[in-house]
């Protein structure tokens, strides 16, 4: 592979934005940022900005495919589509379902991940690139009913290490994150055991008290699932799950910034309380992402998409989103609740750190895969690069 240097107005490095200079890309990985022009091919992106590829740690589907289709081809189709959103790494996210369905979904993701980087697909043809599958996020079934949202209540159950082991085996070790409701008696012990195995434990879809949540945080839980949505609200006498999310400084708070799930000022409250470095932008996008309005399904549940939202036909609850990650970054900036560098950080390094995958994605570091996006000064996505090669142009 070739060696070249990118010239651009701004580079979003781990130490913060740097104006001008040149970023080396050597055989598909990042090299150093230089102030002097190097003696090699120059890829001129003058007038543009270079940021790490976005990392979506909570996304179910795109382009009418869903992780719960339990089909490696569907997972790969999602990965290809995500490049259109500036996403270069993601966690394939499941839904509450039977133990067997989740085994099948985990196995399908593992098979799809094995194709990452292969020169050919299963039919011997050229394999189209897709966002890197960095692992699996099991969103359920260890939730409770009151704040189930679009999770199927028929399959809700207490946390079980035996089930996690089955899913991890089917996933060939790719389960990186699992969400639970902390009010179950089993939750603290499950949290301690899962985190000891290297699985990030997230808290969500729960009517827990603040002390329920804090018991799991003490046991190792470190993420709150789509903060505000699907959790006991903040009250001055019982701060609930939202109170735990706002006050637990070391835990990360996911947030869906589509303008429908969370009021912009509520998003500002989370960012101000926790610091932008502990807030993770997610899309929670379902299969209707990138598709026309109409009828779809989230798992087994019928959904109607229109007006920028996806809602359950039965009851009208929000059922994931159709948000694209580059839009989330733009929204945060447009709302005035965070700066552009902070918004980019929340969609890249903070996201990767929250899922325990910051060693392979989320920042422009020497030796990391050269996965990056080319943005305009108003954060519009122009190009997506994967391993130093342009894989999407807007």
C-alpha positions as CSV (number, residue, x, y, z in Angstrom):
1,X,0.0,0.0,0.0
2,X,1.1,3.6,-0.6
3,X,2.4,6.2,1.7
4,X,1.0,9.7,1.5
5,X,0.4,12.8,3.6
6,X,-2.9,14.7,4.0
7,X,-2.9,18.5,3.9
8,X,-5.9,20.0,5.6
9,X,-6.9,23.1,7.7
10,X,-7.6,21.2,10.9
11,X,-6.7,17.8,12.3
12,X,-8.6,16.4,15.4
13,X,-5.8,14.7,17.3
14,X,-6.0,13.1,20.8
15,X,-4.4,16.2,22.3
16,X,-7.0,18.5,20.6
17,X,-7.5,20.3,17.3
18,X,-4.3,21.2,15.4
19,X,-4.3,23.8,12.7
20,X,-2.6,23.0,9.4
21,X,0.3,20.7,8.7
22,X,0.4,17.2,7.3
23,X,-0.8,13.9,8.5
24,X,1.1,10.8,7.4
25,X,-0.7,7.7,6.2
26,X,1.7,4.8,5.8
27,X,0.4,1.4,4.4
28,X,-3.1,2.0,5.7
29,X,-2.2,3.2,9.2
30,X,-1.7,6.6,10.7
31,X,1.8,8.1,10.9
32,X,2.9,11.3,12.6
33,X,1.5,14.8,12.2
34,X,4.1,17.0,10.7
35,X,4.5,20.8,10.4
36,X,6.8,20.6,7.4
37,X,5.8,19.3,4.0
38,X,7.1,15.7,3.6
39,X,8.7,14.3,0.5
40,X,5.8,12.1,-0.6
41,X,2.4,12.2,-2.3
42,X,0.2,14.9,-0.9
43,X,-3.5,14.4,-0.7
44,X,-4.8,18.0,-0.6
45,X,-7.8,18.6,1.5
46,X,-7.3,22.3,2.0
47,X,-10.4,24.0,3.4
48,X,-11.5,20.7,5.1
49,X,-11.0,19.1,8.5
50,X,-9.8,15.6,9.3
51,X,-11.4,13.8,12.2
52,X,-11.2,10.1,13.4
53,X,-13.8,7.9,11.9
54,X,-17.0,7.9,14.0
55,X,-17.6,5.0,16.4
56,X,-21.2,3.9,16.9
57,X,-21.5,1.6,20.0
58,X,-25.2,1.3,19.9
59,X,-26.8,0.6,16.5
60,X,-29.3,-2.1,15.4
61,X,-29.5,-1.7,11.7
62,X,-29.5,0.3,8.5
63,X,-30.6,0.1,4.9
64,X,-33.5,-2.3,5.8
65,X,-31.2,-4.8,7.5
66,X,-31.1,-5.6,11.2
67,X,-28.6,-7.5,13.4
68,X,-31.5,-9.6,14.5
69,X,-32.0,-10.9,11.0
70,X,-29.3,-13.3,12.2
71,X,-27.7,-13.2,8.7
72,X,-24.0,-12.5,8.1
73,X,-24.9,-10.8,4.8
74,X,-27.3,-8.5,6.6
75,X,-24.6,-7.5,9.1
76,X,-22.2,-6.8,6.2
77,X,-24.8,-4.7,4.5
78,X,-25.2,-2.6,7.6
79,X,-21.5,-2.2,7.8
80,X,-21.3,-1.0,4.3
81,X,-24.1,1.5,4.8
82,X,-22.6,3.0,7.9
83,X,-19.7,4.4,5.8
84,X,-22.3,6.9,4.5
85,X,-22.6,8.2,8.0
86,X,-18.9,8.6,8.7
87,X,-18.9,5.5,10.9
88,X,-15.8,3.4,10.5
89,X,-16.3,1.2,13.7
90,X,-19.4,-0.1,15.4
91,X,-20.8,-2.6,17.8
92,X,-23.5,-4.8,16.2
93,X,-26.4,-4.3,18.6
94,X,-29.1,-7.0,19.4
95,X,-32.5,-6.8,21.0
96,X,-34.4,-8.7,23.7
97,X,-35.2,-12.1,22.2
98,X,-35.1,-15.8,23.0
99,X,-31.8,-17.2,24.1
100,X,-31.6,-19.2,20.9
101,X,-32.3,-16.2,18.7
102,X,-29.6,-14.2,20.4
103,X,-27.2,-17.2,19.9
104,X,-28.0,-17.1,16.2
105,X,-27.5,-13.3,16.0
106,X,-24.1,-13.6,17.8
107,X,-23.0,-16.3,15.4
108,X,-24.0,-14.3,12.4
109,X,-22.0,-11.3,13.6
110,X,-19.0,-13.5,14.2
111,X,-19.2,-14.9,10.7
112,X,-19.6,-11.4,9.3
113,X,-16.6,-10.1,11.3
114,X,-14.4,-12.9,9.9
115,X,-15.0,-11.4,6.5
116,X,-13.6,-8.0,7.6
117,X,-10.4,-7.4,5.6
118,X,-10.8,-10.5,3.4
119,X,-10.0,-10.0,-0.2
120,X,-13.2,-11.8,-1.4
121,X,-16.6,-12.6,-0.3
122,X,-18.3,-16.0,0.1
123,X,-19.0,-16.2,-3.6
124,X,-15.4,-15.4,-4.6
125,X,-16.2,-11.9,-5.7
126,X,-14.6,-8.7,-4.5
127,X,-15.6,-7.9,-0.9
128,X,-16.9,-4.4,-0.6
129,X,-15.5,-2.6,2.5
130,X,-17.6,-1.8,5.5
131,X,-17.3,-0.2,8.9
132,X,-15.2,-2.4,11.1
133,X,-17.2,-4.7,13.4
134,X,-15.5,-4.2,16.7
135,X,-17.8,-6.4,18.7
136,X,-21.4,-7.0,19.9
137,X,-23.6,-5.1,22.2
138,X,-26.3,-7.2,23.8
139,X,-29.2,-4.8,24.6
140,X,-31.3,-7.2,26.6
141,X,-33.0,-9.4,27.6
142,X,-32.0,-8.6,31.2
143,X,-34.4,-5.7,31.6
144,X,-37.6,-4.9,33.5
145,X,-41.0,-4.1,32.1
146,X,-41.9,-0.6,33.2
147,X,-39.3,1.1,31.0
148,X,-39.0,-1.7,28.4
149,X,-39.5,0.7,25.5
150,X,-39.3,-1.2,22.2
151,X,-38.0,-4.4,23.9
152,X,-40.3,-7.4,23.7
153,X,-41.6,-8.1,27.3
154,X,-42.2,-11.8,26.5
155,X,-38.5,-12.4,26.8
156,X,-37.4,-10.2,29.7
157,X,-35.5,-12.1,32.5
158,X,-33.0,-11.7,35.3
159,X,-29.2,-11.6,34.4
160,X,-27.7,-15.0,33.8
161,X,-24.0,-15.8,33.4
162,X,-24.9,-19.1,31.8
163,X,-26.7,-17.3,29.0
164,X,-23.9,-14.8,28.6
165,X,-21.5,-17.7,28.3
166,X,-23.6,-19.3,25.5
167,X,-23.8,-16.0,23.6
168,X,-20.1,-15.3,24.0
169,X,-19.3,-18.8,22.7
170,X,-21.6,-18.3,19.7
171,X,-20.0,-14.9,19.1
172,X,-16.5,-16.3,19.2
173,X,-15.6,-13.8,22.0
174,X,-17.0,-10.7,20.3
175,X,-19.5,-9.8,23.0
176,X,-18.0,-6.5,24.2
177,X,-20.9,-4.9,26.1
178,X,-24.2,-6.0,27.7
179,X,-27.0,-4.0,29.2
180,X,-29.0,-5.0,32.3
181,X,-31.6,-3.5,34.7
182,X,-29.8,-3.0,38.0
183,X,-32.8,-3.7,40.3
184,X,-32.7,-7.5,39.8
185,X,-31.2,-9.2,42.9
186,X,-28.7,-11.0,40.6
187,X,-27.5,-7.7,38.9
188,X,-24.5,-6.7,41.1
189,X,-23.0,-10.2,41.1
190,X,-23.6,-10.6,37.4
191,X,-21.9,-7.2,36.8
192,X,-18.9,-8.1,38.8
193,X,-18.5,-11.4,37.0
194,X,-19.1,-10.0,33.5
195,X,-16.7,-7.1,33.9
196,X,-14.1,-9.6,35.2
197,X,-14.4,-11.3,31.9
198,X,-13.8,-8.1,30.0
199,X,-17.4,-7.4,29.1
200,X,-18.6,-3.8,29.6
201,X,-21.8,-3.7,31.7
202,X,-24.3,-1.0,30.8
203,X,-27.5,0.0,32.8
204,X,-30.8,0.7,31.1
205,X,-34.5,-0.1,30.4
206,X,-35.0,-0.1,34.1
207,X,-37.1,1.4,37.0
208,X,-34.2,1.1,39.4
209,X,-33.6,3.4,42.3
210,X,-30.4,5.4,42.4
211,X,-29.0,3.0,45.0
212,X,-29.8,0.0,42.8
213,X,-27.8,1.7,40.1
214,X,-25.0,2.6,42.4
215,X,-24.7,-1.0,43.6
216,X,-24.0,-2.1,40.0
217,X,-21.6,0.8,39.4
218,X,-19.7,-0.3,42.5
219,X,-19.5,-3.8,41.0
220,X,-18.1,-2.4,37.7
221,X,-21.0,-1.1,35.5
222,X,-19.7,1.8,33.5
223,X,-22.3,2.9,30.9
224,X,-25.9,4.2,31.0
225,X,-27.9,3.2,28.0
226,X,-29.5,6.1,26.0
227,X,-29.7,8.4,29.0
228,X,-33.2,9.6,29.9
229,X,-34.8,7.1,27.6
230,X,-36.0,3.8,29.1
231,X,-35.1,4.6,32.7
232,X,-36.6,5.9,36.0
233,X,-36.5,9.7,35.8
234,X,-34.9,12.3,38.1
235,X,-37.0,13.2,41.1
236,X,-35.8,15.3,44.0
237,X,-36.7,12.6,46.5
238,X,-35.7,9.6,44.4
239,X,-33.1,10.6,41.8
240,X,-33.6,7.3,39.9
241,X,-31.5,6.0,37.0
242,X,-31.2,9.5,35.5
243,X,-29.8,10.8,38.8
244,X,-27.3,8.0,38.9
245,X,-26.2,8.7,35.3
246,X,-25.7,12.4,36.1
247,X,-23.8,11.9,39.3
248,X,-21.6,8.9,38.6
249,X,-18.6,10.8,37.2
250,X,-16.6,7.8,36.0
251,X,-19.5,6.1,34.1
252,X,-20.2,7.0,30.5
253,X,-23.7,8.3,29.5
254,X,-25.0,7.4,26.0
255,X,-27.3,10.0,24.4
256,X,-29.4,10.0,21.2
257,X,-29.2,13.5,19.8
258,X,-31.8,13.4,17.0
259,X,-34.0,16.2,18.5
260,X,-36.7,13.7,19.3
261,X,-35.3,11.4,22.1
262,X,-33.8,14.2,24.2
263,X,-34.4,18.0,24.5
264,X,-31.3,19.9,23.6
265,X,-31.1,21.4,27.0
266,X,-31.4,18.0,28.6
267,X,-28.4,16.9,26.5
268,X,-26.6,20.0,27.8
269,X,-27.4,19.0,31.3
270,X,-25.7,15.6,30.8
271,X,-22.7,17.1,29.1
272,X,-22.3,19.7,31.8
273,X,-22.7,17.3,34.6
274,X,-20.4,14.5,33.4
275,X,-18.0,16.4,31.1
276,X,-18.0,15.8,27.4
277,X,-15.3,13.1,27.8
278,X,-17.8,10.8,29.5
279,X,-20.7,11.4,27.1
280,X,-21.1,9.0,24.1
281,X,-23.1,10.0,21.1
282,X,-25.0,7.0,19.8
283,X,-27.6,6.6,17.0
284,X,-29.7,3.6,18.3
285,X,-30.6,3.4,14.6
286,X,-32.9,0.7,13.4
287,X,-33.4,-1.0,10.0
288,X,-35.2,2.1,8.6
289,X,-32.1,4.2,8.7
290,X,-31.3,5.4,5.2
291,X,-34.7,4.3,4.0
292,X,-38.0,6.0,3.1
293,X,-40.8,6.6,5.6
294,X,-43.2,3.6,6.0
295,X,-43.8,0.4,7.9
296,X,-40.9,-1.6,9.4
297,X,-40.1,-4.0,12.3
298,X,-37.8,-3.7,15.2
299,X,-37.3,-7.3,16.2
300,X,-40.8,-8.8,16.2
301,X,-42.5,-5.4,16.9
302,X,-44.2,-3.4,14.1
303,X,-42.9,0.1,13.7
304,X,-44.1,3.2,11.7
305,X,-41.4,5.6,10.5
306,X,-42.3,9.2,9.7
307,X,-41.5,12.7,10.7
308,X,-38.0,11.9,11.6
309,X,-38.9,9.2,14.2
310,X,-39.5,5.5,14.4
311,X,-42.4,4.5,16.7
312,X,-44.1,1.3,17.8
313,X,-47.5,1.0,16.1
314,X,-48.8,-0.3,19.4
315,X,-48.6,2.6,21.8
316,X,-46.4,5.0,19.9
317,X,-43.2,4.6,22.0
318,X,-40.0,5.6,20.3
319,X,-38.5,2.5,18.7
320,X,-34.8,3.3,18.2
321,X,-34.1,6.0,15.7
322,X,-33.2,6.8,12.1
323,X,-30.4,9.1,13.1
324,X,-27.0,9.1,11.3
325,X,-23.9,9.7,13.3
326,X,-22.7,12.7,11.3
327,X,-26.1,14.3,11.9
328,X,-25.8,13.8,15.7
329,X,-22.4,15.6,15.6
330,X,-24.0,18.5,13.6
331,X,-27.0,18.7,15.9
332,X,-24.9,19.0,19.1
333,X,-23.0,21.9,17.5
334,X,-26.1,23.6,16.1
335,X,-27.9,23.3,19.4
336,X,-25.0,25.2,21.1
337,X,-24.6,22.6,23.8
338,X,-21.0,21.6,23.0
339,X,-18.2,22.8,20.7
340,X,-17.4,21.0,17.5
341,X,-14.2,19.5,18.9
342,X,-16.2,18.2,21.9
343,X,-19.0,16.8,19.7
344,X,-16.4,15.0,17.5
345,X,-14.7,13.6,20.7
346,X,-18.1,12.3,21.9
347,X,-18.6,10.5,18.6
348,X,-15.1,9.0,18.5
349,X,-12.7,8.7,21.4
350,X,-15.3,8.8,24.2
351,X,-17.4,6.2,22.3
352,X,-14.4,3.9,21.9
353,X,-13.3,4.3,25.5
354,X,-16.8,3.5,26.8
355,X,-16.8,0.2,24.9
356,X,-13.3,-0.8,25.8
357,X,-12.1,-0.6,22.1
358,X,-10.1,2.6,22.2
359,X,-6.9,0.6,21.5
360,X,-8.1,-0.1,17.9
361,X,-10.3,2.9,16.9
362,X,-11.7,6.3,17.9
363,X,-8.5,8.5,17.5
364,X,-5.8,9.5,15.1
365,X,-2.8,7.8,16.7
366,X,0.4,6.5,15.2
367,X,-0.1,2.9,14.3
368,X,-3.9,2.9,14.4
369,X,-5.8,2.0,11.2
370,X,-6.1,5.1,9.1
371,X,-9.9,5.3,9.5
372,X,-11.0,9.0,9.2
373,X,-13.6,11.4,7.9
374,X,-13.2,14.6,5.9
375,X,-15.5,17.3,7.2
376,X,-16.3,20.8,6.1
377,X,-16.0,23.6,8.6
378,X,-19.7,23.2,9.5
379,X,-19.1,19.5,10.2
380,X,-20.8,18.2,7.0
381,X,-19.5,14.8,5.9
382,X,-17.6,14.9,2.6
383,X,-15.6,11.6,2.6
384,X,-15.1,8.5,4.7
385,X,-11.7,6.7,4.6
386,X,-11.0,3.1,5.8
387,X,-7.5,1.9,6.1
388,X,-6.3,5.0,4.3
389,X,-8.5,4.4,1.3
390,X,-11.6,6.5,0.4
391,X,-14.6,4.3,0.7
392,X,-17.4,6.9,0.5
393,X,-17.8,10.3,-1.1
394,X,-20.9,12.4,-0.3
